[in-house]
Amino acid sequence: MVSIIIPLYNEEDNIDRYESDLFPVVETIAKTCGVTFDFIFVNDGSKDGTLEMINAIAARRNDVVVLNHEKNRGMGAALKTGFAHVSADLIITMDSDLTFRPDDIPVLLEAYARDRPECVSGSPYLQSGLMEEVAPMRLFFSKSVNFMYRVLLRHPITCVSPIFRLYKTETLKNLEIESENFEINAEIISKYLISGYRVMEVPVKLHKRRYGESKIIIRREIINNLKMMQKIVRTKYLHRPWHHRTFGENDA
């Protein structure tokens, strides 16, 4: 069984798409691949109609679980809440706006079935033409951050930040994950690589968000990634515990 975890924050316009662009696609994949899926949606303190809409879907479907944060705590906190409720052998994490399409789930499953790595990570950098819809500023920021992670981790990973991944539940639950925001994906992949877990990347396209606005705040993400990089140096090169007060610890 595979649990698909999707964090939600003010996504009522995108939830309208799930009946056409998410559930039918996954149902077809389930039949084709012989895999059973369930969905874990984590509402992270949405202020619009997100919770009501996803609860209405859950009332109609026995494969949907809805978890709720009363206040907004961040993508990382939402994912960790989802991880804590998983009983399936495999986890797939996806974004709520479907900028990584559910149509690409078979790419993750095929890579896992072939090589059995602990993590299969979707990357839009493995082939040309997979980032065409991304804004230039975001693309520049992403390329710069990924280059620095490659240098620090000494691994040819092309993209540390995408949420579109498959994990073996057992190994993921072995990690102590701290991040509360978008940098959670970089933390997980960094800890996997430092721990010697096998990580595979597969090419997937990153699409433009159709509705709503991105929740990423560039200044905050720069600070959070700098803190993450300090922790990598501390753990990988100085052989000290991951957690330690780092640059900007008390910054907003």
Buried (B, 14 or more C-beta within 10 A) or exposed (E): EBBBBBBBBBBBBBBEBBEEBBBEBBEEBBEEBEBEBBBBBBBBBBEBBBBEBBBEBBEEEEBBBBBBBEEBBBBBBBBBBBBEEBEBEBBBBBBBBBBBBBBBBBBBBEBBEEEEBBBBBBBBBEEEEBBEEBEEEBBEBBBEBBEBBBEBBEBEBBBBBBBBBBBBBEBBBEBEBBBBBBBBBBBBBBBBBBEEBBBBBBBBBBBEBEEBEEBEEEEBBBBBBBBBBBBBEBBBEEEEEBEEEBEBEEEE
